[in-house]
Amino acid sequence: MSLIMGCQELPSLEERSESRAVPPEATAETWLGRAILPYLRQADSGLSGIRPLPEPREAFASRMLLAQTAERTLDIQYYIWHPDLTGTLLLEALHTAADRGVRVRLLLDDNGISGMDETLAALDSHPNVEVRLFNPFRYRRAKWLGYVTDFSRANRRMHNKSFIADNQAAIIGGRNIGDEYFGATDGVLFADLDVMAVGAVVPDVSRDFDLYWASESAYPVAGLLDPAGTGKLVELSQRAEKIEREPRATSYMAALRETDLIHSLAQGELELRWSRVRMLSDDPAKGLGKADDADLLTSHLQDIIGDSSEAFSLVSPYFVPTEAGTRAFRELAKRGVASQVLTNSLAATDVLAVHAGYVRQRRALLEAGVDLYELKMTTSTAGGNAGPLGSSGSSLHAKTFTIDDRRVFIGSFNFDPRSARLNTEQGFIIDDPDLATRIREAFDQRVPQMAYHVELSPDGRLVWETREGDSTRRLTQEPNSHWWQRGLVWFVSKLPVEWLL
């Protein structure tokens, strides 16, 4: 059947089932609803409670615990889901939730689920689970052919990341599902950031999920994948049980037992930051190139960033500002706005082509007065051979920025043309001066120790300044890089591919 499907058009959506998020008032009597209600009564109307999740094991445990406590619905949307340690445990948590009667809707981008067709088909066979794929490939065993036969559609991906339990609590941020995002790998360390939210913004996240779930790009897997064999769900459970007993899973099982999320929530002691939170998201029609500019997340971000008057601090792993973005930074400088940017160095990036797009504008950014930092490759994980285009030992993955020590963005959006024009994205704008100040202060206190400060020397050369204890070194070429990497970056920077990056 897979080969036959590869030669056909995508299946019709006319028979696709319809479903919507359960209203929060209908889940008020669930465990989560009852636990959250006292917090809502104490907060001002219209505010949302925010809990940042910077620590990877807590971010994993928070998702697991929401899945374990949900009683009515789980709505989950991700760009990448790996069938590894953490990915398998979370899949089994969804399976277990479905067994106790929870409706599970799982929407995944088809580009980030390699090797999962059989498992997803098995999950979809459960009466309480429906799985859909965003912009699916016709060719299941050679997805790259989709870029050849249907490039304009296949090149547009769903980069959104959300996890919603009972329409009472939601997690939004930069993390996909996989070991590298939750700190479970030996060779890769991603610095990432999510937030868990309760309160006014959660129904907005659910409404956004419904838009994507019902979009023209969301296809039920039942029409795409071979039916799962009998016993595949049992195999998933057995695989998860085996993983739980493995030594490398010890810290994750401990995090589930020790995290204070559920206990503190039940006791009314969970620390939440109560703020005005605005949900931003692209129109899912962007996945087919049909969205109006006014319905894109970038339109809102331009207004928000343009409103800054004092400081703009940006963290973006894939930073490709383009000429237009560089002009925007120049305009900020003319208004007296101090701009700081942290992105990956050549040694730390996992996509050399993206670094090439950044390199095209690096000198112009410095000339515009941008304070540039590039994340170092950590010595604890350096030395692994990840190949010419693979992940390095340390890689930045968080996507956040602050405006004037007043507002914070946390979400999936990278400052690059792909996020702006091709992939769908989402995130929160959080009015929280304290959180914004903490992120900005990290640039002053922590970032200089973990990143190179890029400058222009008096004679116009690029210089990478690095602090090592009490001493400072100044380097005159991309740190910890090989000649062939620098050559490849230079070559790609000359190609007309910036719009793809």
Secondary structure, DSSP 8 states (H G I E B T S, - for coil): -HHHHHTS----STT--------GGGGTTSHHHHHHHHHHHHS-TT-EEEEEE-SHHHHHHHHHHHHHH-SSEEEEEES-B-SSHHHHHHHHHHHHHHHTT-EEEEEEEGGG-TT-HHHHHHHHTSTTEEEEEES--S-SS-THHHHHHSHHHHT--B---EEEETTTEEEEES--BSGGGTT--SS-EEE--EEEEEETTHHHHHHHHHHHHTSTTEEEGGGTS----TTHHHHHHHHHHHHHTSGGGHHHHHHHHH--HHHHHHHT----EEEEEEEEE--GGGGGT---GGGSHHHHHHHHHHT-SSEEEEE-SS---HHHHHHHHHHHHHTT-EEEEEEE-TTT-S-HHHHHHHHHHHHHHHHTT-EEEEE---TTTTT----TTS--SEEE---EEEETTTEEEEES--SSHIIIIISB-EEEEEE-HHHHHHHHHHHHHTHHHHEEEEEE-TTS-EEEEEEETTEEEEESS-TT--HHHHHHHHHHHTSS-GGG-
